[in-house]
Amino acid sequence: MCKLTSKLGILAVLASFSTTAQAIENQYTPYLALNYNYTSVTAKGLHPHHNSLSAVLGSTYNRFFSTEVFYQFADKDTLGHNAVRNTRFDAFGLDALAYLPLGCEGHIAPLATAGIGNYTFRNKLINDHHKKDHGWGYRFGGGLQYNINNNWATRAIVRYIHTDDIKYHDHLTEYTVGIRYTF
């Protein structure tokens, strides 16, 4: 009797795993997004703020996971600092996003994101020389996405970006709002 109970228990566990695996079907769908970003940069002796746009090409794998590549271009921030007249940056990289759809329809979905980007800062000095500073940024954030219908969604994300091997820029805090179209 004990062997039969053990075998039935093992079959029940295996059946529950197969049911869970069937519930999350991978369905690869590409999407495009356009985001407005407000970025606060912490640099040595400077605190520039940038407005930027980012273009995103991504793919959802299921309701819970997607990856995307991005390109971001920021405007100039005039600093009036003793040595630096203005600064701007651009970036490109890869992010992974995890969603937690809420409710029966799943219209509201909190999200978490992690990724990596290559950041290039261009500084114009007071003596009209240009100085370029670039390196990697490790991106971590969270936010909320609202799925309007099967194709359109809006989202808001807050990210912390720690820069590595960038001499004059320590970290960035980025606030993003955007719209996404899924094909």
Contacts in CASP RR format, 6 or more apart in sequence:
PFRMAT RR
TARGET T0000
AUTHOR 0000-0000-0000
METHOD contacts of the structure
MODEL  1
MCKLTSKLGILAVLASFSTTAQAIENQYTPYLALNYNYTSVTAKGLHPHH
NSLSAVLGSTYNRFFSTEVFYQFADKDTLGHNAVRNTRFDAFGLDALAYL
PLGCEGHIAPLATAGIGNYTFRNKLINDHHKKDHGWGYRFGGGLQYNINN
NWATRAIVRYIHTDDIKYHDHLTEYTVGIRYTF
24 62 0 8 1.000
24 63 0 8 1.000
24 64 0 8 1.000
25 62 0 8 1.000
26 61 0 8 1.000
26 62 0 8 1.000
27 60 0 8 1.000
27 61 0 8 1.000
27 62 0 8 1.000
28 59 0 8 1.000
28 60 0 8 1.000
28 61 0 8 1.000
29 59 0 8 1.000
29 60 0 8 1.000
29 182 0 8 1.000
29 183 0 8 1.000
30 57 0 8 1.000
30 58 0 8 1.000
30 59 0 8 1.000
30 182 0 8 1.000
30 183 0 8 1.000
31 56 0 8 1.000
31 57 0 8 1.000
31 58 0 8 1.000
31 59 0 8 1.000
31 60 0 8 1.000
31 66 0 8 1.000
31 68 0 8 1.000
31 180 0 8 1.000
31 181 0 8 1.000
31 182 0 8 1.000
31 183 0 8 1.000
32 55 0 8 1.000
32 56 0 8 1.000
32 57 0 8 1.000
32 58 0 8 1.000
32 180 0 8 1.000
32 181 0 8 1.000
33 55 0 8 1.000
33 56 0 8 1.000
33 58 0 8 1.000
33 68 0 8 1.000
33 178 0 8 1.000
33 179 0 8 1.000
33 180 0 8 1.000
33 181 0 8 1.000
34 53 0 8 1.000
34 54 0 8 1.000
34 55 0 8 1.000
34 56 0 8 1.000
34 178 0 8 1.000
34 179 0 8 1.000
35 53 0 8 1.000
35 54 0 8 1.000
35 56 0 8 1.000
35 70 0 8 1.000
35 176 0 8 1.000
35 177 0 8 1.000
35 178 0 8 1.000
36 51 0 8 1.000
36 52 0 8 1.000
36 53 0 8 1.000
36 176 0 8 1.000
36 177 0 8 1.000
36 178 0 8 1.000
37 50 0 8 1.000
37 51 0 8 1.000
37 52 0 8 1.000
37 53 0 8 1.000
37 54 0 8 1.000
37 72 0 8 1.000
37 74 0 8 1.000
37 174 0 8 1.000
37 175 0 8 1.000
37 176 0 8 1.000
38 49 0 8 1.000
38 50 0 8 1.000
38 51 0 8 1.000
38 52 0 8 1.000
38 174 0 8 1.000
38 175 0 8 1.000
38 176 0 8 1.000
39 49 0 8 1.000
39 50 0 8 1.000
39 51 0 8 1.000
39 52 0 8 1.000
39 74 0 8 1.000
39 89 0 8 1.000
39 172 0 8 1.000
39 173 0 8 1.000
39 174 0 8 1.000
39 175 0 8 1.000
40 47 0 8 1.000
40 49 0 8 1.000
40 172 0 8 1.000
40 173 0 8 1.000
40 174 0 8 1.000
41 47 0 8 1.000
41 48 0 8 1.000
41 49 0 8 1.000
41 50 0 8 1.000
41 87 0 8 1.000
41 89 0 8 1.000
41 169 0 8 1.000
41 171 0 8 1.000
41 172 0 8 1.000
42 169 0 8 1.000
42 170 0 8 1.000
42 171 0 8 1.000
42 172 0 8 1.000
42 173 0 8 1.000
43 87 0 8 1.000
43 168 0 8 1.000
43 169 0 8 1.000
43 170 0 8 1.000
44 168 0 8 1.000
44 170 0 8 1.000
45 81 0 8 1.000
46 79 0 8 1.000
46 81 0 8 1.000
46 84 0 8 1.000
46 87 0 8 1.000
46 168 0 8 1.000
48 77 0 8 1.000
48 79 0 8 1.000
48 87 0 8 1.000
49 77 0 8 1.000
50 74 0 8 1.000
50 75 0 8 1.000
50 77 0 8 1.000
50 88 0 8 1.000
50 89 0 8 1.000
51 74 0 8 1.000
51 75 0 8 1.000
52 72 0 8 1.000
52 73 0 8 1.000
52 74 0 8 1.000
52 75 0 8 1.000
52 89 0 8 1.000
53 72 0 8 1.000
53 73 0 8 1.000
54 70 0 8 1.000
54 71 0 8 1.000
54 72 0 8 1.000
54 73 0 8 1.000
54 176 0 8 1.000
55 70 0 8 1.000
55 71 0 8 1.000
56 68 0 8 1.000
56 69 0 8 1.000
56 70 0 8 1.000
56 180 0 8 1.000
57 68 0 8 1.000
57 69 0 8 1.000
57 70 0 8 1.000
58 66 0 8 1.000
58 67 0 8 1.000
58 68 0 8 1.000
58 69 0 8 1.000
59 66 0 8 1.000
59 67 0 8 1.000
59 68 0 8 1.000
60 66 0 8 1.000
60 182 0 8 1.000
61 67 0 8 1.000
63 99 0 8 1.000
63 101 0 8 1.000
63 106 0 8 1.000
64 98 0 8 1.000
64 99 0 8 1.000
64 100 0 8 1.000
64 101 0 8 1.000
65 96 0 8 1.000
65 97 0 8 1.000
65 98 0 8 1.000
65 99 0 8 1.000
66 96 0 8 1.000
66 97 0 8 1.000
66 99 0 8 1.000
67 94 0 8 1.000
67 95 0 8 1.000
67 96 0 8 1.000
67 97 0 8 1.000
68 94 0 8 1.000
68 95 0 8 1.000
68 97 0 8 1.000
69 92 0 8 1.000
69 93 0 8 1.000
69 94 0 8 1.000
69 95 0 8 1.000
70 91 0 8 1.000
70 92 0 8 1.000
70 93 0 8 1.000
70 94 0 8 1.000
70 95 0 8 1.000
71 90 0 8 1.000
71 91 0 8 1.000
71 92 0 8 1.000
71 93 0 8 1.000
72 90 0 8 1.000
72 91 0 8 1.000
72 92 0 8 1.000
73 90 0 8 1.000
74 88 0 8 1.000
74 89 0 8 1.000
74 90 0 8 1.000
75 88 0 8 1.000
76 86 0 8 1.000
76 87 0 8 1.000
76 88 0 8 1.000
77 86 0 8 1.000
77 87 0 8 1.000
77 88 0 8 1.000
78 85 0 8 1.000
78 86 0 8 1.000
79 85 0 8 1.000
79 86 0 8 1.000
79 87 0 8 1.000
80 86 0 8 1.000
82 126 0 8 1.000
83 125 0 8 1.000
83 126 0 8 1.000
84 123 0 8 1.000
84 124 0 8 1.000
84 125 0 8 1.000
84 126 0 8 1.000
85 124 0 8 1.000
85 125 0 8 1.000
85 126 0 8 1.000
86 123 0 8 1.000
86 124 0 8 1.000
87 121 0 8 1.000
87 122 0 8 1.000
87 123 0 8 1.000
87 124 0 8 1.000
88 121 0 8 1.000
88 122 0 8 1.000
89 119 0 8 1.000
89 120 0 8 1.000
89 121 0 8 1.000
89 122 0 8 1.000
90 119 0 8 1.000
90 120 0 8 1.000
91 117 0 8 1.000
91 118 0 8 1.000
91 119 0 8 1.000
91 120 0 8 1.000
92 117 0 8 1.000
92 118 0 8 1.000
93 115 0 8 1.000
93 116 0 8 1.000
93 117 0 8 1.000
93 118 0 8 1.000
94 115 0 8 1.000
94 116 0 8 1.000
94 117 0 8 1.000
95 113 0 8 1.000
95 114 0 8 1.000
95 115 0 8 1.000
95 139 0 8 1.000
96 113 0 8 1.000
96 114 0 8 1.000
96 115 0 8 1.000
97 111 0 8 1.000
97 112 0 8 1.000
97 113 0 8 1.000
98 111 0 8 1.000
98 112 0 8 1.000
98 113 0 8 1.000
99 109 0 8 1.000
99 110 0 8 1.000
99 111 0 8 1.000
99 145 0 8 1.000
100 109 0 8 1.000
100 110 0 8 1.000
100 111 0 8 1.000
101 107 0 8 1.000
101 108 0 8 1.000
101 109 0 8 1.000
101 147 0 8 1.000
102 108 0 8 1.000
102 109 0 8 1.000
102 110 0 8 1.000
106 147 0 8 1.000
107 146 0 8 1.000
107 147 0 8 1.000
107 148 0 8 1.000
108 144 0 8 1.000
108 145 0 8 1.000
108 146 0 8 1.000
108 147 0 8 1.000
109 144 0 8 1.000
109 145 0 8 1.000
109 146 0 8 1.000
109 147 0 8 1.000
110 142 0 8 1.000
110 143 0 8 1.000
110 144 0 8 1.000
110 145 0 8 1.000
111 142 0 8 1.000
111 143 0 8 1.000
111 144 0 8 1.000
111 145 0 8 1.000
111 155 0 8 1.000
111 157 0 8 1.000
112 141 0 8 1.000
112 142 0 8 1.000
112 143 0 8 1.000
113 139 0 8 1.000
113 140 0 8 1.000
113 141 0 8 1.000
113 142 0 8 1.000
113 143 0 8 1.000
113 157 0 8 1.000
113 159 0 8 1.000
114 139 0 8 1.000
114 140 0 8 1.000
114 141 0 8 1.000
115 138 0 8 1.000
115 139 0 8 1.000
115 140 0 8 1.000
116 136 0 8 1.000
116 137 0 8 1.000
116 138 0 8 1.000
116 139 0 8 1.000
117 136 0 8 1.000
117 137 0 8 1.000
117 138 0 8 1.000
117 139 0 8 1.000
118 134 0 8 1.000
118 135 0 8 1.000
118 136 0 8 1.000
118 137 0 8 1.000
119 134 0 8 1.000
119 135 0 8 1.000
119 136 0 8 1.000
119 137 0 8 1.000
119 161 0 8 1.000
119 163 0 8 1.000
119 166 0 8 1.000
119 169 0 8 1.000
119 172 0 8 1.000
120 132 0 8 1.000
120 133 0 8 1.000
120 134 0 8 1.000
120 135 0 8 1.000
121 132 0 8 1.000
121 133 0 8 1.000
121 134 0 8 1.000
121 166 0 8 1.000
121 168 0 8 1.000
121 169 0 8 1.000
122 130 0 8 1.000
122 131 0 8 1.000
122 132 0 8 1.000
123 130 0 8 1.000
123 131 0 8 1.000
123 132 0 8 1.000
123 133 0 8 1.000
123 168 0 8 1.000
124 130 0 8 1.000
125 131 0 8 1.000
133 166 0 8 1.000
133 167 0 8 1.000
133 168 0 8 1.000
133 169 0 8 1.000
134 166 0 8 1.000
135 163 0 8 1.000
135 164 0 8 1.000
135 165 0 8 1.000
135 166 0 8 1.000
136 163 0 8 1.000
136 164 0 8 1.000
136 165 0 8 1.000
137 161 0 8 1.000
137 162 0 8 1.000
137 163 0 8 1.000
137 164 0 8 1.000
137 166 0 8 1.000
138 161 0 8 1.000
138 162 0 8 1.000
138 163 0 8 1.000
138 164 0 8 1.000
139 159 0 8 1.000
139 160 0 8 1.000
139 161 0 8 1.000
140 159 0 8 1.000
140 160 0 8 1.000
140 161 0 8 1.000
140 162 0 8 1.000
141 157 0 8 1.000
141 158 0 8 1.000
141 159 0 8 1.000
141 160 0 8 1.000
142 157 0 8 1.000
142 158 0 8 1.000
142 159 0 8 1.000
143 155 0 8 1.000
143 156 0 8 1.000
143 157 0 8 1.000
143 158 0 8 1.000
144 155 0 8 1.000
144 156 0 8 1.000
145 153 0 8 1.000
145 154 0 8 1.000
145 155 0 8 1.000
145 180 0 8 1.000
146 153 0 8 1.000
146 154 0 8 1.000
146 155 0 8 1.000
147 153 0 8 1.000
148 154 0 8 1.000
150 182 0 8 1.000
151 181 0 8 1.000
151 182 0 8 1.000
151 183 0 8 1.000
152 179 0 8 1.000
152 180 0 8 1.000
152 181 0 8 1.000
152 182 0 8 1.000
153 179 0 8 1.000
153 180 0 8 1.000
153 182 0 8 1.000
154 177 0 8 1.000
154 178 0 8 1.000
154 179 0 8 1.000
154 180 0 8 1.000
155 176 0 8 1.000
155 177 0 8 1.000
155 178 0 8 1.000
155 180 0 8 1.000
156 175 0 8 1.000
156 176 0 8 1.000
156 177 0 8 1.000
156 178 0 8 1.000
157 174 0 8 1.000
157 175 0 8 1.000
157 176 0 8 1.000
158 173 0 8 1.000
158 174 0 8 1.000
158 175 0 8 1.000
158 176 0 8 1.000
159 172 0 8 1.000
159 173 0 8 1.000
159 174 0 8 1.000
159 176 0 8 1.000
160 171 0 8 1.000
160 172 0 8 1.000
160 173 0 8 1.000
160 174 0 8 1.000
161 171 0 8 1.000
161 172 0 8 1.000
161 173 0 8 1.000
161 174 0 8 1.000
162 171 0 8 1.000
163 169 0 8 1.000
163 170 0 8 1.000
163 171 0 8 1.000
163 172 0 8 1.000
END
